[in-house]
Amino acid sequence: MILIEAILSGIIVGAVYALIGVGLSMIYGVMKVVNFAHGDLLVFSSFTAWFLYRRMAMDPLVSLFIILPVSFLLGILLYYLVIKRLQNSNDSETASFLAFFGISLMLKHLTTSMFGATPRGIPFPYEQFFRISTRMGPFTLSTSRIIAFMVVCVVTVILVYYLQRTRVGKAIRAVIQHKEAAQILGIKTDLISAISLGIGLMSVSIAGVLVTLVFPSISSKLAVNYTTIAFVVIILGGLRQPLGALLGGVVYGITESVAMLLLPMGYAHALTFFIMISVVMWRPEGLLSGVKVWRKKKLTVNELVVTEGY
């Protein structure tokens, strides 16, 4: 019974991890840039939600209506002011790596200066949810985690629809599959890259707010941990498959939860990285690389033409 509860808890936490990985996967897939500031952005979003509650008594889920537009605009500005300029350099990958590393350090110090290094929690309606459990048959789960899982489900449906059905979403997938071909077909890759970076920052911001519901406290020291988790998730799901990160996050969450139940913490974390290394060796393109249904989702030439103008 305890094992099944650990699996259910792992699915819920893994869903939040998946949202972290989706943003990183989308940024890497479109721009081939590794965002080393990913965890710092998540922690900054968490503290922003905490700050808005402390100063304005704003529900963290309501604060998303402020945090998300700011995150999207930040992604647009970051691309045009920094990333685009660096991509024209002789060694764009190294330059972009150093840029995001610098942004990571800046956010780390900014978070510590503004909010302090002390772990924080949001003591508002969800504080009692940590003491209240919801029974699902014979199982008991934290109500706050169930709320977070429901939010992830809604975001996932929106994201899947956006990437699969809208013209901009198809353009994003086209750039991920083959950037040069997308340019030949008239897709504005700069605009798509900027939008992708904005969406990536929005997804990690949502995850940052949900972290305040899933875990009782947040700390600026955890930024590196979340960045590492994001890397593991996208490796499991596939570096160039944003939706594959959803599976990667759930797999990581279940593995972590069950391993921490059965093994000492150090061995539990080692096991998750062992699984990651195994996936790299046997399925370097991710767990979904051999799924035929997923392959059918790839864009055809006709679908690429539909995205012309983006």
Residue pairs with C-beta under 8 A, 6 or more apart in sequence:
1 138
1 139
2 261
3 258
3 261
4 139
5 139
5 140
5 141
6 257
6 258
6 260
6 261
7 254
7 257
7 258
8 136
8 139
8 141
9 141
9 142
9 145
9 257
10 250
10 253
10 254
10 255
10 256
10 257
10 258
11 149
11 250
11 253
11 254
12 141
12 145
12 146
12 148
12 149
12 214
12 253
13 145
13 214
13 253
13 256
13 257
14 249
14 250
14 251
14 252
14 253
14 254
14 256
14 257
15 148
15 149
15 152
15 153
15 156
15 246
15 249
15 250
15 253
16 148
16 152
16 207
16 210
16 211
16 214
16 249
16 253
17 207
17 229
17 230
17 233
17 249
17 250
17 252
17 253
18 152
18 156
18 233
18 237
18 245
18 246
18 247
18 248
18 249
18 250
18 253
19 152
19 155
19 156
19 203
19 204
19 206
19 207
19 210
19 249
20 38
20 42
20 203
20 204
20 207
20 226
20 229
20 230
20 233
20 249
21 229
21 230
21 233
21 234
21 237
21 245
21 246
21 248
21 249
22 159
22 200
22 203
22 242
22 243
22 245
22 246
22 249
23 35
23 38
23 199
23 200
23 201
23 202
23 203
23 204
23 207
23 230
24 35
24 38
24 200
24 204
24 230
24 231
24 233
24 234
24 245
25 233
25 234
25 237
25 238
25 239
25 240
25 241
25 242
25 244
25 245
26 172
26 176
26 196
26 199
26 200
26 203
26 242
27 33
27 35
27 196
27 197
27 200
28 34
28 35
28 234
28 239
28 240
29 175
29 176
29 196
29 239
29 240
29 241
29 242
30 172
30 175
30 176
30 179
30 192
30 193
30 196
30 197
31 79
31 83
31 87
31 96
31 193
31 196
31 197
32 93
33 83
33 93
33 96
33 97
33 100
34 96
34 97
34 100
35 41
35 100
35 200
36 97
36 100
36 101
36 103
36 104
36 227
37 100
37 101
37 103
37 104
37 107
37 227
38 204
38 226
38 227
38 230
39 104
39 222
39 223
39 224
39 225
39 226
39 227
39 228
39 229
39 230
40 103
40 104
40 107
40 108
40 111
40 223
40 227
41 71
41 107
41 201
41 204
41 205
41 208
42 204
42 205
42 207
42 208
42 211
42 223
42 226
43 107
43 111
43 208
43 218
43 219
43 220
43 222
43 223
43 226
44 107
44 110
44 111
44 208
45 67
45 71
45 204
45 205
45 207
45 208
45 209
46 208
46 209
46 211
46 212
46 218
47 111
47 114
47 115
47 120
47 218
47 220
48 63
48 67
48 208
49 60
49 63
49 67
49 122
49 208
49 209
49 212
50 60
50 115
50 120
50 121
50 122
50 212
50 218
51 114
51 115
52 58
52 60
52 63
52 66
53 59
53 60
53 63
53 122
53 124
57 124
59 124
59 125
60 122
60 124
60 126
60 209
60 212
60 213
61 151
61 209
63 209
64 205
64 206
64 209
67 205
67 208
67 209
68 202
68 205
68 206
71 198
71 201
71 202
71 204
71 205
72 198
72 199
72 201
72 202
73 198
74 198
74 201
75 194
75 197
75 198
75 199
75 200
75 201
75 202
76 194
76 195
76 197
76 198
78 103
78 197
78 201
79 190
79 193
79 194
79 197
79 198
80 190
80 194
82 99
83 96
83 99
83 193
83 197
84 190
84 193
84 194
86 92
86 95
86 96
86 99
87 96
89 95
104 223
104 227
107 223
108 220
108 223
111 220
111 223
112 220
115 220
117 219
117 220
117 221
118 219
119 217
119 218
119 219
120 217
120 218
120 219
121 127
121 212
121 216
121 217
121 218
122 212
126 144
126 147
126 212
126 213
129 142
129 143
129 144
129 147
129 213
130 142
130 144
130 216
132 142
132 143
133 140
133 141
133 142
133 143
134 140
134 141
134 142
134 143
134 146
144 213
144 214
145 213
145 214
147 213
148 210
148 213
148 214
151 206
151 210
152 210
155 203
155 206
156 246
159 203
159 242
159 243
160 243
161 169
162 168
162 169
163 169
163 170
163 172
163 173
163 242
163 243
164 170
164 297
167 306
167 307
167 310
168 192
168 195
168 307
168 310
170 299
170 303
170 304
170 306
170 307
171 182
171 187
171 192
171 307
171 310
172 192
172 195
172 196
172 199
173 298
173 299
174 181
174 182
174 185
174 187
174 299
174 303
174 304
174 307
175 182
175 187
175 189
175 192
175 193
175 196
176 240
176 242
177 240
177 298
177 299
179 189
181 304
182 189
182 192
182 304
182 307
183 189
185 304
185 305
185 307
185 308
186 308
186 309
187 304
187 307
187 308
187 309
187 310
188 309
188 310
191 310
192 310
204 230
211 218
211 226
212 218
229 252
232 248
232 252
232 272
232 273
232 276
233 245
233 248
233 249
233 252
234 244
234 245
234 248
235 248
235 276
235 279
235 280
235 286
236 247
236 248
236 251
236 252
236 275
236 276
236 279
236 286
236 287
237 243
237 244
237 245
237 246
237 247
237 248
237 249
237 286
237 287
237 288
238 244
238 245
238 248
238 285
238 286
238 287
238 288
238 289
239 285
239 286
240 285
241 286
241 288
241 294
244 286
244 287
244 288
244 294
247 287
247 288
248 286
248 287
251 275
251 287
252 272
255 271
255 272
255 275
256 268
256 269
256 272
259 267
259 268
259 269
259 271
259 272
260 268
262 268
263 271
279 286
279 287
283 289
283 290
288 294
